[in-house]
């Protein structure tokens, strides 16, 4: 059906082009004296026939192009498409105004070419501007202040801050306790695609995964009930991206938001995309008691280490202590001397050795 519509469109376009361009062509070729060629209906028929024959070779390509455009447009959120179209209209209006000014110059080449180029360039820029600034325009129209992030990542005072929650930080649960203390400012945003992933985990056949997923849903309910400021659930999605982490990064860019996570890999991806990330593990490490090399502590060696003759112990907060030469002390409480401390976003590791008597 679409192919037939395209062929009919070619037929009408060919007739119009024949009526416009064939008579000057006849005059150029000194054929205007022919009565058949002077008939406008003959020119329309010739143009329509030529383009209709050409449509058999080109219609399949146009069908593929239109089908591809349909898929792209159907995947776009309605708000993105609306604001992109408004930006396109504004860009074309500006191009028209500039073109009117250029036409007053009466320079043949410039007046013929420049307005067309301006329409293409400004129309595209207007569409991209409206598409990318959708959230800010929505907040302007709704009367809310938008957040402007400085080049150093700070946020201007008095403006709303958005913090995106990923699946790992919701399941972890510590965000609810941190939020209850008031240290987390702004609006906590939970994207619908994160909720969908959380629901899939809660519906898993694996008992451990199912328990973690349900715990995450309980944490979200607690955040909504206890948090002084609101928890926003956004329906914005990116159908062209399958990975949840990449969707979070793109949404953070669109909203000028920060990402709250305890996922080490997502932390690295955010750094590559220059998106500000707040890692819960970094916060937990920052508030742990400071341990310095040379300090003594009492530990219980509970298992072997990865390397030869190593033993492993743990502090009350879960920090792992690698005891060099501690394998022979497994099951015993001994005094160790800290030799070094390794601090990363994935956690903290303490290296020590048994204290000499």
C-alpha positions in Angstrom: 0.0 0.0 0.0 2.8 2.4 0.9 4.6 1.6 -2.3 1.5 2.5 -4.4 1.1 5.8 -2.5 4.7 6.7 -3.3 4.2 5.9 -7.0 1.1 8.1 -7.1 3.0 10.9 -5.4 5.8 10.5 -8.0 3.1 10.8 -10.7 1.7 14.1 -9.4 5.2 15.5 -8.7 6.3 14.5 -12.2 3.3 16.3 -13.7 4.1 19.5 -11.8 7.8 19.4 -12.7 6.9 18.8 -16.4 4.6 21.8 -16.4 7.3 24.0 -14.9 10.5 22.9 -16.6 9.6 21.3 -19.9 8.4 24.5 -21.7 11.7 26.4 -21.1 13.5 23.2 -22.2 11.6 23.3 -25.5 12.4 26.9 -26.0 16.1 26.2 -25.4 16.0 23.4 -27.9 14.1 25.5 -30.5 11.1 23.2 -30.4 8.5 25.7 -29.4 7.0 25.8 -32.9 5.6 22.3 -32.4 1.9 22.6 -31.5 2.0 19.4 -29.4 4.8 20.7 -27.3 3.0 24.1 -26.8 0.2 22.2 -25.1 0.6 22.4 -21.3 -1.3 19.1 -20.8 1.3 17.3 -23.0 4.1 18.6 -20.8 2.3 17.5 -17.7 1.7 14.0 -19.2 5.4 13.7 -20.3 6.7 14.7 -16.8 4.2 12.4 -15.0 5.1 9.5 -17.2 8.9 9.9 -16.8 8.7 10.2 -13.0 6.2 7.3 -12.7 8.5 5.0 -14.6 11.4 6.2 -12.4 9.2 5.4 -9.3 9.5 1.6 -10.0 13.2 1.9 -9.4 13.1 4.2 -6.4 9.9 3.4 -4.6 11.5 0.5 -2.6 14.2 2.8 -1.3 11.6 5.4 -0.3 9.5 2.7 1.5 12.6 1.6 3.5 13.4 5.3 4.3 9.8 6.0 5.5 9.7 2.8 7.5 13.0 3.7 9.2 11.7 7.2 10.0 8.5 5.7 11.5 10.5 3.4 13.8 12.7 6.3 14.9 9.8 8.7 15.5 7.7 6.1 17.3 10.6 5.4 19.7 10.9 9.1 20.6 9.0 10.3 23.7 6.1 12.6 22.7 7.6 15.5 24.7 11.0 15.2 22.9 9.2 15.2 19.5 7.0 18.2 20.5 9.8 20.4 21.7 12.0 19.4 18.8 9.3 20.4 16.4 8.8 23.7 18.1 12.6 24.3 17.9 12.5 23.4 14.2 9.7 26.0 13.6 11.6 28.7 15.5 14.7 27.9 13.5 12.8 28.1 10.2 11.2 31.4 11.2 14.6 32.9 12.0 16.0 31.6 8.7 13.0 33.2 6.8 13.6 36.6 8.5 17.3 36.5 7.7 16.5 35.3 4.1 14.3 38.4 3.6 17.2 40.6 4.6 19.5 38.8 2.3 17.1 39.1 -0.7 17.3 42.9 -0.4 20.9 42.7 -1.4 20.0 41.6 -5.0 23.1 39.5 -5.4 22.1 36.6 -7.7 24.1 33.8 -6.3 23.8 34.8 -2.7 20.1 35.4 -2.7 19.5 32.1 -4.5 21.7 29.8 -2.3 22.2 31.3 1.1 18.5 31.3 2.2 18.2 27.6 1.5 21.4 26.8 3.4 20.2 29.0 6.3 16.9 27.1 6.4 18.6 23.7 6.6 21.2 24.8 9.2 18.9 26.9 11.5 16.1 24.4 11.2 18.4 21.6 12.3 19.9 23.6 15.2 16.4 24.6 16.3 15.3 21.0 16.4 18.4 19.9 18.3 18.0 22.8 20.8 14.4 22.1 21.5 15.1 18.3 21.8 18.0 18.6 24.2 16.5 21.4 26.4 13.1 19.8 26.8 13.3 19.4 30.6 14.4 23.0 31.1 11.6 24.3 28.8 9.1 22.1 30.7 10.1 23.6 34.0 10.0 27.1 32.6 6.4 26.6 31.3 5.4 25.0 34.7 6.8 27.9 36.6 9.6 26.0 38.4 13.1 27.1 38.6 15.7 25.1 36.7 19.0 24.0 38.1 22.2 25.4 36.6 25.3 23.5 37.2 28.6 25.4 37.3 31.7 24.2 35.5 33.1 22.8 38.7 30.0 20.7 39.3 28.5 22.9 42.0 24.9 24.0 42.0 23.7 27.5 42.4 22.0 28.3 45.7 18.2 28.2 45.8 17.9 26.0 42.7 16.4 22.5 42.7 18.9 19.6 42.7 18.1 16.2 41.2 19.8 13.0 42.3 19.1 9.8 40.3 19.0 6.5 42.2 20.3 3.4 40.5 19.2 -0.2 41.3 22.3 -1.1 43.4 21.9 1.8 45.8 18.2 1.1 46.3 18.8 -2.5 47.0 21.7 -1.6 49.3 19.3 0.3 51.5 21.8 2.6 53.2 20.4 5.6 51.2 17.2 5.5 53.4 19.3 5.9 56.6 21.5 8.7 55.0 18.4 10.5 53.7 16.8 10.3 57.1 19.7 12.2 58.6 19.2 15.1 56.2 22.6 14.9 54.5 21.0 14.3 51.1 19.6 17.4 49.6 17.3 18.0 46.7 14.8 15.7 44.9 15.5 12.0 44.7 14.6 10.8 41.2 13.8 7.1 40.4 13.5 6.4 36.6 10.8 4.0 35.5 13.4 1.8 33.8 15.1 1.3 37.2 11.8 0.4 38.8 11.2 -2.1 36.0 14.6 -3.7 36.6 13.9 -3.8 40.3 10.5 -5.5 39.7 12.2 -8.1 37.5 14.6 -8.9 40.4 11.7 -9.1 42.8 10.0 -11.5 40.5 13.1 -13.7 40.0 12.9 -17.4 40.7 16.1 -17.2 42.6 15.3 -16.8 46.3 18.3 -14.4 47.0 17.5 -12.2 44.1 13.8 -12.1 45.0 14.6 -11.1 48.5 16.9 -8.3 47.4 14.4 -7.0 44.9 11.6 -6.9 47.5 14.0 -5.2 49.9 14.6 -2.5 47.3 10.9 -1.9 46.8 10.5 -1.6 50.6 13.4 0.9 50.7 11.6 3.1 48.1 8.4 3.0 50.0 10.3 4.0 53.1 11.9 6.9 51.3 8.6 8.1 50.1 7.1 7.9 53.6 9.9 9.3 55.6 11.7 11.8 53.4 10.8 15.5 53.9 11.3 16.4 50.2 9.6 14.5 47.4 10.8 11.3 45.7 10.1 11.8 41.9 9.4 8.8 39.6 10.0 9.8 36.0 8.7 8.1 32.9 11.5 9.3 30.7 13.1 6.4 28.8 15.5 5.9 26.0 14.3 3.1 23.7 17.5 3.2 21.6 19.6 2.2 24.6 19.3 -1.2 26.2 21.7 -0.8 29.2 20.2 0.6 32.3 23.5 2.3 33.3 23.8 4.1 30.0 20.1 5.2 30.3 21.0 6.7 33.7 24.0 8.5 32.4 21.9 10.0 29.5 19.1 11.0 31.8 21.6 12.6 34.2 22.9 14.7 31.4 19.5 15.8 30.3 18.4 16.7 33.8 21.8 18.1 34.9 21.5 15.6 37.8 23.8 13.6 40.0 23.8 9.8 40.2 23.6 8.1 43.6 25.2 4.6 43.4 27.5 2.1 45.0 28.3 0.4 41.7 32.0 0.7 41.1 31.7 0.2 37.3 28.9 2.8 37.0 31.1 5.2 38.9 33.8 4.8 36.3 31.3 5.2 33.4 30.0 8.4 35.0 33.6 9.8 35.2 34.1 9.0 31.5 30.9 10.9 30.6 31.7 13.7 33.0 28.6 13.1 35.0 28.8 13.9 38.7 28.4 10.7 40.8 27.8 10.3 44.6 29.2 6.9 45.6 27.7 5.5 48.8 30.8 3.4 49.4 33.0 6.6 49.2 30.8 8.1 51.9 31.0 5.0 54.1 34.7 4.9 53.7 35.0 8.6 54.6 33.2 8.1 57.9 35.1 5.0 59.0 37.7 5.4 61.8 41.1 6.4 60.5 43.7 3.7 60.6 47.4 4.8 60.1 50.4 2.6 59.5 52.2 1.6 62.7 49.0 1.4 64.7 48.2 -1.7 66.7 44.8 -3.4 66.7 43.3 -6.6 68.1 41.8 -8.9 65.4 40.7 -12.5 65.0 42.2 -14.3 61.9 39.4 -16.3 60.4 40.6 -17.7 57.1 43.4 -18.1 54.5 44.4 -15.2 52.3 45.0 -15.4 48.5 48.8 -15.3 48.8 51.1 -17.7 50.5 51.0 -17.7 54.3 48.4 -14.9 54.5 45.5 -14.7 56.9 42.3 -12.6 56.7 40.5 -10.8 59.5 37.6 -8.3 59.5 36.8 -5.2 61.5 33.3 -4.7 62.9 32.3 -2.5 59.9 33.3 -5.2 57.4 36.7 -3.8 56.5 39.1 -6.6 55.4 42.5 -6.9 57.0 45.2 -9.0 55.2 47.7 -10.3 57.8 51.0 -11.2 56.3 52.2 -14.4 57.9 48.9 -14.8 59.6 47.9 -18.2 58.3 49.3 -20.0 61.4 47.0 -17.8 63.6 43.7 -18.8 62.1 41.0 -19.0 64.8 43.1 -16.9 67.2 42.8 -13.4 68.5 46.1 -11.6 67.9 47.6 -8.1 68.0 48.7 -6.9 64.5 50.6 -3.8 63.4 49.1 -1.9 60.4 51.7 -1.6 57.5 49.6 0.1 54.8 46.0 1.0 53.9 44.5 0.8 50.4 41.4 3.0 49.9 39.3 2.8 46.7 35.7 3.4 45.7 35.2 -0.4 45.9 36.1 -0.3 49.6 39.0 -0.2 52.0 41.7 -2.9 52.6 44.2 -2.9 55.5 47.5 -4.7 55.4 49.1 -5.7 58.6 51.5 -8.1 60.2 51.6 -9.9 63.6 53.1 -7.7 66.3 56.4 -8.9 67.5 56.5 -9.7 71.2 
